[in-house]
Amino acid sequence: MKIPPLYLFHPVAVHFPIALLSLGFFAAFFAGILRKKAAFTWIDDAASWLLWLGTLGAWAAMGLGLLAEDKAPHVPEAWEVISDHKTRAFWTVGVFSVLSIWRIFRKKDFKPQLIAWALCLGLLLSTAYLGGRLVFDFGMGVVKVGWGG
């Protein structure tokens, strides 16, 4: 059995940052509500780790997406959506990277970080929406590419 090309892992990789960053947001939200209760301080640490791991996952998904871009089938109708998806992916990775660094050095800025995280999630979900459009509206990545034999 041949090993599949690396770019084929993009559709798998994108789900990790979506899940980790969304779950991290809710963990941070509940950590803020339960902040005064010592038994729940671990939730704040969990939120930080979910943010950092989700951001690393976003970098990996973007890298695999850049590899997949060169292998994408020639679908002229999808080019604008591909361009928008790629641009939003760069922005998404960038803003979550800034949020991750902010969280390392200024963990106490709870409310502003939570608001920023919510806005970042909106950007992440719009990026994911465009990726879904590429698959479901244009059939990108659905046709077998011939590596399996």
DRENZATI-443778 format. One record per atom (N, C-alpha, C, O): residue number from 0; atom name; y, x, z. Coordinates in steps of 0.001 Angstrom, whole numbers. Each point is the difference from the previous one (the first is absolute). Layout:
# residues N
{r NUM,'CA',{Y,X,Z}}
...
# end
This chain:
# residues 149
{r 0,'N',{-1181,839,0}}
{r 0,'CA',{1181,-839,0}}
{r 0,'C',{1240,882,0}}
{r 0,'O',{104,956,769}}
{r 1,'N',{825,-1293,-1638}}
{r 1,'CA',{1259,735,-62}}
{r 1,'C',{930,-434,1132}}
{r 1,'O',{-30,-1145,451}}
{r 2,'N',{841,2076,-15}}
{r 2,'CA',{1043,-320,972}}
{r 2,'C',{1155,-645,-758}}
{r 2,'O',{430,527,-1026}}
{r 3,'N',{79,-1653,1511}}
{r 3,'CA',{1098,-653,-718}}
{r 3,'C',{1270,838,50}}
{r 3,'O',{218,758,946}}
{r 4,'N',{608,-897,-1960}}
{r 4,'CA',{1287,716,15}}
{r 4,'C',{836,-416,1216}}
{r 4,'O',{-60,-1146,447}}
{r 5,'N',{822,2075,65}}
{r 5,'CA',{772,-201,1227}}
{r 5,'C',{961,-1188,-97}}
{r 5,'O',{188,-727,975}}
{r 6,'N',{417,530,-2143}}
{r 6,'CA',{992,-1059,-126}}
{r 6,'C',{-590,-1404,212}}
{r 6,'O',{738,-939,297}}
{r 7,'N',{-2043,794,-445}}
{r 7,'CA',{-620,-1309,198}}
{r 7,'C',{-1,-429,1470}}
{r 7,'O',{-316,-1149,310}}
{r 8,'N',{664,2056,585}}
{r 8,'CA',{65,-333,1420}}
{r 8,'C',{1343,-609,411}}
{r 8,'O',{172,-399,1152}}
{r 9,'N',{773,329,-2082}}
{r 9,'CA',{1300,-611,315}}
{r 9,'C',{-140,-1439,513}}
{r 9,'O',{603,-333,1020}}
{r 10,'N',{-1381,-536,-1693}}
{r 10,'CA',{-113,-1372,504}}
{r 10,'C',{-619,-90,1398}}
{r 10,'O',{273,-948,737}}
{r 11,'N',{-1084,1905,-376}}
{r 11,'CA',{-592,17,1339}}
{r 11,'C',{1038,511,1001}}
{r 11,'O',{180,-579,1071}}
{r 12,'N',{490,1654,-1425}}
{r 12,'CA',{925,665,922}}
{r 12,'C',{1196,-862,370}}
{r 12,'O',{518,119,1110}}
{r 13,'N',{-65,-988,-2013}}
{r 13,'CA',{1216,-774,283}}
{r 13,'C',{-172,-964,1170}}
{r 13,'O',{979,-375,645}}
{r 14,'N',{-2194,-19,-374}}
{r 14,'CA',{-212,-982,1068}}
{r 14,'C',{164,594,1399}}
{r 14,'O',{322,-719,946}}
{r 15,'N',{-540,2014,-814}}
{r 15,'CA',{129,635,1313}}
{r 15,'C',{1440,-15,516}}
{r 15,'O',{225,-431,1131}}
{r 16,'N',{755,882,-1914}}
{r 16,'CA',{1369,-65,533}}
{r 16,'C',{470,-1434,236}}
{r 16,'O',{728,-260,958}}
{r 17,'N',{-1132,-664,-1813}}
{r 17,'CA',{403,-1394,221}}
{r 17,'C',{-518,-484,1349}}
{r 17,'O',{747,-588,782}}
{r 18,'N',{-2020,834,-512}}
{r 18,'CA',{-591,-450,1261}}
{r 18,'C',{566,759,1197}}
{r 18,'O',{396,-617,988}}
{r 19,'N',{-352,1935,-1064}}
{r 19,'CA',{441,808,1143}}
{r 19,'C',{1466,-247,342}}
{r 19,'O',{352,-139,1172}}
{r 20,'N',{501,83,-2191}}
{r 20,'CA',{1430,-171,253}}
{r 20,'C',{326,-1412,478}}
{r 20,'O',{902,-185,818}}
{r 21,'N',{-1622,-804,-1316}}
{r 21,'CA',{203,-1376,466}}
{r 21,'C',{-477,-162,1440}}
{r 21,'O',{699,-570,837}}
{r 22,'N',{-1891,1076,-562}}
{r 22,'CA',{-533,-73,1361}}
{r 22,'C',{884,785,970}}
{r 22,'O',{230,-435,1128}}
{r 23,'N',{260,1586,-1569}}
{r 23,'CA',{891,799,837}}
{r 23,'C',{1273,-731,365}}
{r 23,'O',{477,94,1131}}
{r 24,'N',{81,-831,-2099}}
{r 24,'CA',{1203,-787,271}}
{r 24,'C',{-267,-1020,1107}}
{r 24,'O',{788,-126,938}}
{r 25,'N',{-1903,-602,-1052}}
{r 25,'CA',{-312,-1006,1015}}
{r 25,'C',{-303,643,1355}}
{r 25,'O',{332,-561,1044}}
{r 26,'N',{-957,1727,-1062}}
{r 26,'CA',{-242,721,1256}}
{r 26,'C',{1330,410,634}}
{r 26,'O',{175,-125,1212}}
{r 27,'N',{760,615,-2029}}
{r 27,'CA',{1314,390,524}}
{r 27,'C',{745,-1214,546}}
{r 27,'O',{671,86,1028}}
{r 28,'N',{-794,-1208,-1717}}
{r 28,'CA',{645,-1234,452}}
{r 28,'C',{-529,-409,1378}}
{r 28,'O',{775,-281,914}}
{r 29,'N',{-2104,254,-778}}
{r 29,'CA',{-592,-375,1288}}
{r 29,'C',{245,1062,1068}}
{r 29,'O',{115,-325,1182}}
{r 30,'N',{-35,1582,-1584}}
{r 30,'CA',{330,1051,972}}
{r 30,'C',{1394,-226,569}}
{r 30,'O',{245,247,1181}}
{r 31,'N',{661,-716,-2021}}
{r 31,'CA',{1349,-299,480}}
{r 31,'C',{21,-1156,977}}
{r 31,'O',{732,29,989}}
{r 32,'N',{-1528,-1040,-1261}}
{r 32,'CA',{-72,-1157,897}}
{r 32,'C',{-642,394,1329}}
{r 32,'O',{436,-448,1061}}
{r 33,'N',{-1468,1283,-1121}}
{r 33,'CA',{-764,379,1196}}
{r 33,'C',{446,1341,584}}
{r 33,'O',{-710,593,812}}
{r 34,'N',{1864,-128,-1219}}
{r 34,'CA',{495,1327,369}}
{r 34,'C',{39,237,1510}}
{r 34,'O',{-238,1117,458}}
{r 35,'N',{529,-2131,292}}
{r 35,'CA',{150,151,1454}}
{r 35,'C',{-1334,50,736}}
{r 35,'O',{-41,369,1173}}
{r 36,'N',{-1039,-730,-1837}}
{r 36,'CA',{-1315,-44,656}}
{r 36,'C',{-748,1311,-270}}
{r 36,'O',{-355,305,-1139}}
{r 37,'N',{129,443,2189}}
{r 37,'CA',{-600,1329,-129}}
{r 37,'C',{-1376,-24,-661}}
{r 37,'O',{-383,966,-660}}
{r 38,'N',{-349,-2034,827}}
{r 38,'CA',{-1356,-71,-555}}
{r 38,'C',{2,-67,-1531}}
{r 38,'O',{-1042,197,-625}}
{r 39,'N',{2199,-473,18}}
{r 39,'CA',{49,-169,-1448}}
{r 39,'C',{811,1083,-710}}
{r 39,'O',{352,-171,-1167}}
{r 40,'N',{-50,1272,1839}}
{r 40,'CA',{788,1057,-640}}
{r 40,'C',{-752,668,-1153}}
{r 40,'O',{625,592,-880}}
{r 41,'N',{-1939,-677,875}}
{r 41,'CA',{-809,592,-1069}}
{r 41,'C',{283,-668,-1350}}
{r 41,'O',{-210,608,-1050}}
{r 42,'N',{684,-1854,1076}}
{r 42,'CA',{267,-705,-1260}}
{r 42,'C',{1123,692,-760}}
{r 42,'O',{-30,68,-1228}}
{r 43,'N',{1017,444,1952}}
{r 43,'CA',{1103,715,-644}}
{r 43,'C',{-509,1274,-674}}
{r 43,'O',{423,325,-1109}}
{r 44,'N',{-1326,392,1770}}
{r 44,'CA',{-591,1199,-613}}
{r 44,'C',{-843,-373,-1214}}
{r 44,'O',{22,697,-1014}}
{r 45,'N',{-755,-1786,1118}}
{r 45,'CA',{-814,-460,-1131}}
{r 45,'C',{896,-337,-1194}}
{r 45,'O',{-331,321,-1142}}
{r 46,'N',{1463,-970,1411}}
{r 46,'CA',{937,-337,-1077}}
{r 46,'C',{490,1263,-697}}
{r 46,'O',{98,38,-1227}}
{r 47,'N',{210,991,2005}}
{r 47,'CA',{456,1266,-599}}
{r 47,'C',{-1080,601,-890}}
{r 47,'O',{281,417,-1123}}
{r 48,'N',{-1500,-370,1615}}
{r 48,'CA',{-1092,573,-795}}
{r 48,'C',{-282,-824,-1250}}
{r 48,'O',{-308,562,-1051}}
{r 49,'N',{408,-1876,1150}}
{r 49,'CA',{-197,-842,-1179}}
{r 49,'C',{1091,263,-1036}}
{r 49,'O',{-269,20,-1201}}
{r 50,'N',{1498,182,1669}}
{r 50,'CA',{1104,336,-900}}
{r 50,'C',{-255,1330,-693}}
{r 50,'O',{130,102,-1220}}
{r 51,'N',{-491,913,1988}}
{r 51,'CA',{-195,1334,-582}}
{r 51,'C',{-1185,33,-951}}
{r 51,'O',{91,571,-1087}}
{r 52,'N',{-1204,-1180,1489}}
{r 52,'CA',{-1172,-26,-885}}
{r 52,'C',{256,-855,-1238}}
{r 52,'O',{-439,345,-1097}}
{r 53,'N',{1142,-1449,1270}}
{r 53,'CA',{346,-841,-1141}}
{r 53,'C',{917,704,-977}}
{r 53,'O',{-125,-172,-1212}}
{r 54,'N',{1044,962,1734}}
{r 54,'CA',{901,762,-869}}
{r 54,'C',{-777,1058,-780}}
{r 54,'O',{227,182,-1196}}
{r 55,'N',{-1139,515,1868}}
{r 55,'CA',{-847,964,-712}}
{r 55,'C',{-839,-704,-1065}}
{r 55,'O',{-179,516,-1103}}
{r 56,'N',{-331,-1693,1443}}
{r 56,'CA',{-763,-778,-969}}
{r 56,'C',{846,-421,-1189}}
{r 56,'O',{-485,-38,-1130}}
{r 57,'N',{1752,-278,1383}}
{r 57,'CA',{911,-369,-1086}}
{r 57,'C',{234,1183,-935}}
{r 57,'O',{57,-169,-1218}}
{r 58,'N',{79,1368,1790}}
{r 58,'CA',{142,1200,-829}}
{r 58,'C',{-1241,195,-875}}
{r 58,'O',{112,298,-1189}}
{r 59,'N',{-1287,-469,1784}}
{r 59,'CA',{-1250,157,-754}}
{r 59,'C',{-102,-1050,-1108}}
{r 59,'O',{-365,319,-1132}}
{r 60,'N',{686,-1561,1461}}
{r 60,'CA',{-68,-1073,-1003}}
{r 60,'C',{980,264,-1139}}
{r 60,'O',{-318,-237,-1166}}
{r 61,'N',{1513,729,1507}}
{r 61,'CA',{972,289,-1052}}
{r 61,'C',{-478,1142,-886}}
{r 61,'O',{137,-60,-1222}}
{r 62,'N',{-695,1098,1831}}
{r 62,'CA',{-524,1115,-793}}
{r 62,'C',{-1097,-445,-950}}
{r 62,'O',{-15,396,-1165}}
{r 63,'N',{-897,-1213,1655}}
{r 63,'CA',{-1070,-522,-850}}
{r 63,'C',{560,-933,-1069}}
{r 63,'O',{-513,-50,-1118}}
{r 64,'N',{1561,-686,1460}}
{r 64,'CA',{646,-867,-982}}
{r 64,'C',{657,789,-1112}}
{r 64,'O',{-23,-414,-1159}}
{r 65,'N',{609,1550,1507}}
{r 65,'CA',{600,856,-1037}}
{r 65,'C',{-1074,555,-932}}
{r 65,'O',{218,130,-1205}}
{r 66,'N',{-1373,193,1771}}
{r 66,'CA',{-1117,429,-854}}
{r 66,'C',{-477,-1153,-886}}
{r 66,'O',{-312,208,-1173}}
{r 67,'N',{255,-1408,1723}}
{r 67,'CA',{-476,-1172,-743}}
{r 67,'C',{975,-396,-1100}}
{r 67,'O',{-407,-543,-1027}}
{r 68,'N',{1686,811,1236}}
{r 68,'CA',{1020,-386,-980}}
{r 68,'C',{-287,615,-1369}}
{r 68,'O',{173,-659,-1026}}
{r 69,'N',{-601,1892,1007}}
{r 69,'CA',{-293,674,-1268}}
{r 69,'C',{-1248,-552,-682}}
{r 69,'O',{-170,154,-1209}}
{r 70,'N',{-695,-792,1979}}
{r 70,'CA',{-1253,-532,-544}}
{r 70,'C',{74,-1495,-287}}
{r 70,'O',{-956,-587,-506}}
{r 71,'N',{2087,-23,829}}
{r 71,'CA',{140,-1451,-175}}
{r 71,'C',{-112,-358,-1477}}
{r 71,'O',{474,739,-863}}
{r 72,'N',{-1106,-1881,576}}
{r 72,'CA',{-104,-429,-1387}}
{r 72,'C',{1380,-292,-590}}
{r 72,'O',{949,-296,725}}
{r 73,'N',{-859,383,-2015}}
{r 73,'CA',{1253,-223,-711}}
{r 73,'C',{280,-1505,-61}}
{r 73,'O',{-495,-700,-884}}
{r 74,'N',{1290,223,1832}}
{r 74,'CA',{375,-1417,48}}
{r 74,'C',{1527,-61,55}}
{r 74,'O',{586,-2,1082}}
{r 75,'N',{56,-46,-2257}}
{r 75,'CA',{1473,47,-26}}
{r 75,'C',{668,-1074,868}}
{r 75,'O',{1058,248,579}}
{r 76,'N',{-1660,-1431,-484}}
{r 76,'CA',{591,-1073,807}}
{r 76,'C',{83,382,1485}}
{r 76,'O',{818,-550,737}}
{r 77,'N',{-1653,1479,-307}}
{r 77,'CA',{-59,379,1417}}
{r 77,'C',{887,1186,343}}
{r 77,'O',{130,340,1176}}
{r 78,'N',{483,298,-2162}}
{r 78,'CA',{737,1236,269}}
{r 78,'C',{1141,-184,996}}
{r 78,'O',{218,855,858}}
{r 79,'N',{497,-1948,-966}}
{r 79,'CA',{1103,-223,935}}
{r 79,'C',{-523,-202,1420}}
{r 79,'O',{589,496,961}}
{r 80,'N',{-1691,-1221,-835}}
{r 80,'CA',{-585,-222,1328}}
{r 80,'C',{-531,1319,565}}
{r 80,'O',{146,271,1191}}
{r 81,'N',{-766,553,-2056}}
{r 81,'CA',{-477,1323,450}}
{r 81,'C',{1168,825,506}}
{r 81,'O',{-94,631,1053}}
{r 82,'N',{1183,-630,-1787}}
{r 82,'CA',{1175,770,397}}
{r 82,'C',{553,-492,1335}}
{r 82,'O',{324,801,878}}
{r 83,'N',{-218,-2120,-730}}
{r 83,'CA',{505,-557,1261}}
{r 83,'C',{-957,295,1164}}
{r 83,'O',{438,316,1106}}
{r 84,'N',{-1742,-423,-1366}}
{r 84,'CA',{-1009,285,1023}}
{r 84,'C',{105,1462,459}}
{r 84,'O',{-53,295,1194}}
{r 85,'N',{200,594,-2151}}
{r 85,'CA',{108,1429,312}}
{r 85,'C',{1278,293,796}}
{r 85,'O',{-39,741,982}}
{r 86,'N',{1161,-1316,-1398}}
{r 86,'CA',{1267,209,697}}
{r 86,'C',{-72,-512,1431}}
{r 86,'O',{445,671,931}}
{r 87,'N',{-1007,-1859,-761}}
{r 87,'CA',{-114,-555,1354}}
{r 87,'C',{-981,801,844}}
{r 87,'O',{180,120,1212}}
{r 88,'N',{-1210,428,-1838}}
{r 88,'CA',{-942,841,751}}
{r 88,'C',{713,1236,544}}
{r 88,'O',{-209,376,1154}}
{r 89,'N',{1047,258,-1973}}
{r 89,'CA',{761,1159,471}}
{r 89,'C',{916,-392,1164}}
{r 89,'O',{73,710,1003}}
{r 90,'N',{615,-1829,-1139}}
{r 90,'CA',{875,-466,1071}}
{r 90,'C',{-796,-338,1258}}
{r 90,'O',{416,326,1112}}
{r 91,'N',{-1550,-974,-1294}}
{r 91,'CA',{-831,-391,1143}}
{r 91,'C',{-458,1229,781}}
{r 91,'O',{120,47,1224}}
{r 92,'N',{-639,936,-1931}}
{r 92,'CA',{-455,1224,658}}
{r 92,'C',{1169,707,673}}
{r 92,'O',{-135,530,1103}}
{r 93,'N',{1273,-527,-1768}}
{r 93,'CA',{1177,659,566}}
{r 93,'C',{486,-650,1278}}
{r 93,'O',{259,687,988}}
{r 94,'N',{-131,-2017,-997}}
{r 94,'CA',{540,-664,1193}}
{r 94,'C',{-991,36,1165}}
{r 94,'O',{404,117,1156}}
{r 95,'N',{-1690,-215,-1458}}
{r 95,'CA',{-976,108,1098}}
{r 95,'C',{-65,1430,532}}
{r 95,'O',{-274,201,1183}}
{r 96,'N',{518,782,-2022}}
{r 96,'CA',{57,1389,468}}
{r 96,'C',{1182,190,948}}
{r 96,'O',{-131,632,1048}}
{r 97,'N',{1281,-1181,-1424}}
{r 97,'CA',{1182,78,870}}
{r 97,'C',{-261,-730,1315}}
{r 97,'O',{338,504,1071}}
{r 98,'N',{-936,-1685,-1152}}
{r 98,'CA',{-323,-761,1208}}
{r 98,'C',{-977,767,897}}
{r 98,'O',{125,-25,1225}}
{r 99,'N',{-1090,701,-1836}}
{r 99,'CA',{-966,798,774}}
{r 99,'C',{688,1136,742}}
{r 99,'O',{-289,253,1169}}
{r 100,'N',{1189,420,-1847}}
{r 100,'CA',{736,1107,633}}
{r 100,'C',{906,-538,1107}}
{r 100,'O',{87,577,1084}}
{r 101,'N',{579,-1677,-1372}}
{r 101,'CA',{855,-647,997}}
{r 101,'C',{-815,-346,1235}}
{r 101,'O',{468,194,1122}}
{r 102,'N',{-1658,-695,-1307}}
{r 102,'CA',{-858,-402,1122}}
{r 102,'C',{-441,1213,830}}
{r 102,'O',{-159,-101,1216}}
{r 103,'N',{-35,1235,-1873}}
{r 103,'CA',{-386,1217,722}}
{r 103,'C',{1119,433,947}}
{r 103,'O',{-246,306,1167}}
{r 104,'N',{1469,-284,-1678}}
{r 104,'CA',{1104,578,756}}
{r 104,'C',{786,-1005,835}}
{r 104,'O',{655,383,969}}
{r 105,'N',{-712,-1667,-1335}}
{r 105,'CA',{795,-1013,701}}
{r 105,'C',{-829,-1236,283}}
{r 105,'O',{376,-1105,-393}}
{r 106,'N',{-1488,1277,1061}}
{r 106,'CA',{-923,-1102,259}}
{r 106,'C',{646,-1121,822}}
{r 106,'O',{-461,-1141,-47}}
{r 107,'N',{1494,1444,778}}
{r 107,'CA',{635,-989,877}}
{r 107,'C',{874,-1000,-766}}
{r 107,'O',{373,-1031,560}}
{r 108,'N',{-40,1309,-1821}}
{r 108,'CA',{827,-912,-806}}
{r 108,'C',{-837,-1175,-477}}
{r 108,'O',{-240,-162,-1196}}
{r 109,'N',{-200,-654,2143}}
{r 109,'CA',{-990,-1026,-314}}
{r 109,'C',{518,-1048,-992}}
{r 109,'O',{-588,-169,-1068}}
{r 110,'N',{1662,-526,1394}}
{r 110,'CA',{455,-1112,-843}}
{r 110,'C',{423,459,-1401}}
{r 110,'O',{-415,-618,-981}}
{r 111,'N',{1214,1664,850}}
{r 111,'CA',{365,429,-1359}}
{r 111,'C',{-1222,437,-824}}
{r 111,'O',{-76,-255,-1202}}
{r 112,'N',{-869,914,1869}}
{r 112,'CA',{-1211,415,-727}}
{r 112,'C',{-823,-1195,-443}}
{r 112,'O',{-551,-1,-1100}}
{r 113,'N',{465,-1007,1939}}
{r 113,'CA',{-782,-1183,-348}}
{r 113,'C',{637,-737,-1183}}
{r 113,'O',{-702,-477,-892}}
{r 114,'N',{2013,392,893}}
{r 114,'CA',{699,-628,-1125}}
{r 114,'C',{-214,814,-1273}}
{r 114,'O',{-284,-558,-1060}}
{r 115,'N',{422,1880,1171}}
{r 115,'CA',{-225,868,-1161}}
{r 115,'C',{-1441,-114,-491}}
{r 115,'O',{-249,-36,-1205}}
{r 116,'N',{-694,-19,2137}}
{r 116,'CA',{-1417,-115,-354}}
{r 116,'C',{-251,-1295,-763}}
{r 116,'O',{-742,-10,-982}}
{r 117,'N',{1360,-1085,1431}}
{r 117,'CA',{-160,-1290,-689}}
{r 117,'C',{542,89,-1424}}
{r 117,'O',{-621,-512,-931}}
{r 118,'N',{1759,1150,759}}
{r 118,'CA',{570,167,-1341}}
{r 118,'C',{-894,884,-871}}
{r 118,'O',{-198,-271,-1184}}
{r 119,'N',{-333,1319,1785}}
{r 119,'CA',{-926,880,-721}}
{r 119,'C',{-1252,-764,-433}}
{r 119,'O',{-512,205,-1101}}
{r 120,'N',{29,-1079,1969}}
{r 120,'CA',{-1171,-813,-354}}
{r 120,'C',{304,-908,-1182}}
{r 120,'O',{-855,-211,-860}}
{r 121,'N',{2054,-320,816}}
{r 121,'CA',{393,-811,-1151}}
{r 121,'C',{-73,795,-1290}}
{r 121,'O',{-465,-503,-1023}}
{r 122,'N',{926,1746,1075}}
{r 122,'CA',{-77,873,-1170}}
{r 122,'C',{-1450,320,-352}}
{r 122,'O',{-372,-4,-1173}}
{r 123,'N',{-442,280,2187}}
{r 123,'CA',{-1419,270,-222}}
{r 123,'C',{-685,-1190,-667}}
{r 123,'O',{-766,169,-950}}
{r 124,'N',{1042,-1366,1448}}
{r 124,'CA',{-639,-1190,-559}}
{r 124,'C',{492,-296,-1414}}
{r 124,'O',{-763,-509,-821}}
{r 125,'N',{2022,818,525}}
{r 125,'CA',{471,-198,-1380}}
{r 125,'C',{-651,1011,-942}}
{r 125,'O',{-270,-312,-1160}}
{r 126,'N',{21,1513,1654}}
{r 126,'CA',{-721,1004,-788}}
{r 126,'C',{-1426,-472,-265}}
{r 126,'O',{-504,108,-1119}}
{r 127,'N',{-137,-629,2156}}
{r 127,'CA',{-1365,-515,-139}}
{r 127,'C',{-45,-1193,-953}}
{r 127,'O',{-934,-138,-790}}
{r 128,'N',{1935,-711,870}}
{r 128,'CA',{67,-1158,-903}}
{r 128,'C',{26,456,-1460}}
{r 128,'O',{-706,-552,-844}}
{r 129,'N',{1517,1554,559}}
{r 129,'CA',{68,511,-1379}}
{r 129,'C',{-1327,619,-419}}
{r 129,'O',{-420,-156,-1147}}
{r 130,'N',{-245,855,2062}}
{r 130,'CA',{-1329,532,-300}}
{r 130,'C',{-982,-1114,-312}}
{r 130,'O',{-812,119,-917}}
{r 131,'N',{887,-1199,1676}}
{r 131,'CA',{-848,-1161,-265}}
{r 131,'C',{300,-619,-1356}}
{r 131,'O',{-910,-425,-712}}
{r 132,'N',{2170,377,363}}
{r 132,'CA',{364,-525,-1331}}
{r 132,'C',{-606,847,-1106}}
{r 132,'O',{-460,-530,-1012}}
{r 133,'N',{458,1837,1199}}
{r 133,'CA',{-581,882,-1019}}
{r 133,'C',{-1475,-312,-213}}
{r 133,'O',{-493,29,-1128}}
{r 134,'N',{-203,-326,2209}}
{r 134,'CA',{-1428,-310,-101}}
{r 134,'C',{-219,-1409,-539}}
{r 134,'O',{-725,-190,-977}}
{r 135,'N',{1349,-789,1610}}
{r 135,'CA',{-335,-1390,-302}}
{r 135,'C',{742,-573,-1203}}
{r 135,'O',{-529,-867,-695}}
{r 136,'N',{1752,1341,441}}
{r 136,'CA',{742,-514,-1155}}
{r 136,'C',{-274,785,-1276}}
{r 136,'O',{21,-559,-1096}}
{r 137,'N',{-281,1866,1243}}
{r 137,'CA',{-146,856,-1177}}
{r 137,'C',{-1383,632,-131}}
{r 137,'O',{-276,661,-1000}}
{r 138,'N',{-591,-849,1980}}
{r 138,'CA',{-1363,528,-73}}
{r 138,'C',{-92,1505,117}}
{r 138,'O',{-997,595,-411}}
{r 139,'N',{2018,27,962}}
{r 139,'CA',{2,1460,137}}
{r 139,'C',{-1091,421,989}}
{r 139,'O',{-79,-533,1106}}
{r 140,'N',{-741,1468,-1499}}
{r 140,'CA',{-1031,531,873}}
{r 140,'C',{-1219,-891,152}}
{r 140,'O',{-873,286,820}}
{r 141,'N',{797,-1358,-1592}}
{r 141,'CA',{-1112,-924,124}}
{r 141,'C',{-1134,354,-958}}
{r 141,'O',{-1172,-219,308}}
{r 142,'N',{1515,754,-1442}}
{r 142,'CA',{-983,344,-1020}}
{r 142,'C',{-680,1316,373}}
{r 142,'O',{658,939,448}}
{r 143,'N',{-1949,-875,-630}}
{r 143,'CA',{-762,1226,292}}
{r 143,'C',{536,1134,-880}}
{r 143,'O',{194,-171,-1204}}
{r 144,'N',{40,1323,1822}}
{r 144,'CA',{603,1112,-718}}
{r 144,'C',{-1026,982,-561}}
{r 144,'O',{380,968,-659}}
{r 145,'N',{-1646,-1189,900}}
{r 145,'CA',{-1027,806,-636}}
{r 145,'C',{-523,1182,766}}
{r 145,'O',{-679,840,-592}}
{r 146,'N',{955,-721,1880}}
{r 146,'CA',{-489,1164,751}}
{r 146,'C',{-1397,-230,536}}
{r 146,'O',{-681,967,340}}
{r 147,'N',{219,-2220,-247}}
{r 147,'CA',{-1255,-282,685}}
{r 147,'C',{-1254,151,-858}}
{r 147,'O',{-1082,251,530}}
{r 148,'N',{1212,-396,-1822}}
{r 148,'CA',{-1153,178,-876}}
{r 148,'C',{-966,-1055,166}}
{r 148,'O',{-1035,0,-666}}
# end
